[in-house]
Amino acid sequence: MTADPLFYEIFKEIPELFFELLGQPEKDPSIYKFSAPEIKQRGFRLDGLLATFQAYPNEPIYFVEAQSYKDDNFYNQLAAKIILYLTQYQPPNEEWYAVVIYDTKSNEGNFPKYLNFFLSKLRRFYLNELAKSPNPSLAVGVMRLIVENKSQEKTGELARQLIGQAQQELTDTTLEEKVLEFIKAVVIDKFTNLSREELEVMLNLDSLKTSRVYQEGKQEGKQEGKEEGFEEGALATKLKTIPKLVKLGLSVEQIAESLELDVETVRKNTQQ
């Protein structure tokens, strides 16, 4: 999983962090839905769109881009995609904004002067600069974690800090669980070479087995197979689950035990 999909997973599953980044924590995230709509004829696809439900036309919609490399044609393409989207879909919303999140300011490309009309609708964020503030927000911290390329020790330190910050700041238990699960998922994705025990030590957790990331990987095969009601379907579902457990750092033997498969079957499917 690369950085961009992780950003969009945040915006889709935890839009509260997106509005915190914008400085609008009071915004009701339940009136928005996140998507990546295709713009026909030109082959353009928007990276991310937070659009309101039909009952909220007075609220703005947000076009979202995460950029981690320099591209002098970026703003031309972004403006073109937004204009084509507005032309094709004609949303009822009176306002819209383009939100671009850079890992560093140095990765921002040239902004053409002929797009100055676009500036009033543009919101730009540079994670490396935001992180220098005395008390960076949870949203900034989680997004920093996604693009963090430092050592395992530094990344683990940041992840532990964010877990503590989420537990301290978030009063909504459902939102807290979502944020904590996302932090764990990001770290698991970054360090696929580490065992579950090593990840537990890194994150200062008692057990990753209580994590939804782990439980979904382990239970998907058993539950879906049981619902299908026949052995072949259950086996197919278990085989699809193996890569998730590999990502968590489980050994072939541990996976075989968890899914009730023989070691050789698991080994073959981890080599494909």
N, C-alpha and C positions, 0 to 999 in steps of 0.2 A: 504494500500500500504506500503510495507516495503522499507528499504533504498536501497537495490540493484536495484529494478526496477526503482527507481527514478534516480539513477546514469546512468543507461542505457538509460533512456528517455532523459537525457542531451546529451549523446553521439550521439543519433539518431537525435534529433531535433536541438541541438545547438552544432555541432562538433567544432565550433570556440572556445568554452571554453575548450574542450579537448586539442586542439593544444596550447592554451594559457598555460595550465598546463604543457605541455611538453617543454615550452619555445620556441615554434615555431609558434608565432602568424601570421607570414607571409604565412603559409601554406594555400593553396586554399582548403577549405572544400568541394567545389562543385564537386571535383573529387572523393570523397569518398561516400560510402553508408554503413550504419550500419545494421548488421544482427546478428542472433544467430544461425548459421548453426548446424545441427545435424551431428554427426560423426557416421556412420553406424557400425553395427556388435558389437561394444563394448558398445553401449548405452550411449556414451558420447555426451554432448552438450556444445558447447562453450558459455560462458556467454555473450560475446560481441566480435564483429569483425568489425573493420573499414577497408574495402577492397576498393581498387580503382576500377574505371570502366576500361574496357579493354584497353582503349586508353592511360592509364598511367602506364605501367608496370615498369617504372624506379623509381616510388615512392614506399616507403615501405608500408606494411600493418601492422595493429596493433591489437594484441589480448588483450582484455581488461577484467580485473577482479577487482571487488570491494569486499574487505574482511573486515568484522567487527567482526570476532571472531577468536580465535587461533585454528589452525589445522596443526599439524606436518606433515600431509600427503598432504598438499596443493600443494607444489611445485612439488611433484611427479605426482599428477593428472594433474596439469597445463602443465608440460612438455609432458606428455603422450598425452593429448588432442591436443596440438599444432603439435606434430610429426605426429599423426594420421591424422590431418586435412591436413597437407602439403603432406602426402603420398596419401591421397584420392583425394584431389582437385587439387594438383599440380598447384598452381597459378603461373602466369607468372612473378610476381614481384621478383626482385632480392634480396630484403631485407625484413625483418620482425622484429617486436619488440613485446615483452610481457610487458604490462603496468599494474602494480598492485597498487591499491589505497587502503591504510589502513586508518581507522579512527584514530588509534593510533599505534605506533611502538610496543607496548606491545602485540598486536594481531598478530604479525608476527610469524609464526611457524618456526620450524627448517629447515634450508636449507642444504640438503645432499651434501657432498663434491663430490660425483660422478656426480652431476649436474653442476659442475664448468664450463663445456663447454657452459652452458646456460646463464652464468652471463653477457656475452658481449651483449646479446640480451634483458636483463632484465632491466626495469626501475621501480623503487619503489618510491612511494610517501606516506608520513605520514601527514595527514591533521592537526593533533594537533601540529606538529612541524612547518609546513609551515605557520600556522596561527600566530605564534610568530614573524614572520618577521615584520619590521616596517610598510611596505606597502603591505599587502597581496593582491594578484591579485583577480579579480572578480571571476575567475574560482574556486580558492581555497575557497573563501567566500561562493559561492553557494553550493559547495560540503560539506562544514562545516555545512551549514544550514540543509542539508539532514540528517546528523548524529547527529545533535544537540539534546541533551537530557536534557538540562537545563530548567529552569523555563519558564513559558509563557512570563514573562517580558523580560528575557534575549534573548529568541528566537525572540520576537518581535523587540527588539533593533537591533539584527543582521539583520533581514529582512529589516527593515527601512534603515539601513546603506547600504545594498546591493542595494536597490532600488535607493537610491541617487547616489551610485557609478556607477550603470548602466546608469542612466540618464546623468551623467557627462562625463563618459568615452566613451560611445558607440555613434559613429557618424552615423552608419547605423540604420535608424529608424526601419526597419524590424527586425533586430537582437535585437535591444533594446526592441521591443515589445515582442519578443519570450522570452527573459530573464526575463522581468517583469512578464509575464504570468506564467512562470515556478516558480518564487519566490512565487507568490500568491498561485499557486497550491500546493506547498510544505507546506506552512503554513496552508492552508485549510485542507490538509490531516493530519497534525499533531494535529490540534485542531478542530476535528469534533463536539465537544460539544459546541463550541462558535457560537453565532448567527452571521448573516451577519454584523449587526451593530457593534458588538464587534470586528470582524475581521477588519472592516474598521478603527476602532480606533487603533487597534494594528499596522496596516500597515500605518497609517496616510494617508488614502485615502479618497477622497470625497465620492466615492461610488463603491462598488464591482459590481454594476449592469453594469458598463462600461467594466468589465473584460470579456475576451473571455471565461474564465472558467465558469463564471456565464451564459453568453449569450448562449453558446453551450448547457448547461444543460437545459435552459428554451426554446430555440427555436427548439431543435432537434425534440421534439414531434410535435410541430405545423407544421414545415416545411416538415418533412418527411411524416407526416400524410396527408398533403395537396397534396404532390406529388403522394402519393399512390391513392388518389382520392376516398377512401371509408372509411366509419366511423369506421369499425372494425380495419382496419390497423392503422388508426390514434390513436385509443385508445390504441392499443398494444404498439405503439411507445411512447406515453405519459407515459404509465406505466413503461417503461424501463428508462425514464428520471427521475422518482421520486427519486431513490437513489442518483443521482448527486446533486439534489437540497437539499436533506437531508444532504449530506456532506457539503454543503455550509452553513448549520445552519438555513435554512428556517423552519418555523413552518408548521404544517399540513395545517393550514388555508391559509398561504401564498402560499404554493405549489398548493393547490386547486384553488386559485384565478389565479395564473400564468398559469396553464395548463387548466383552465376552466373545472375542474372536481369537483364532489361533495366531501365533506370532508370525508365521510365514505369510499369512494373508495380509497382515498389517505391514510387514516389511516390503512386500511387493507394491503395495499401494502408496507407500512413502517414497518409492523410487520412481514412480511414474511422473 
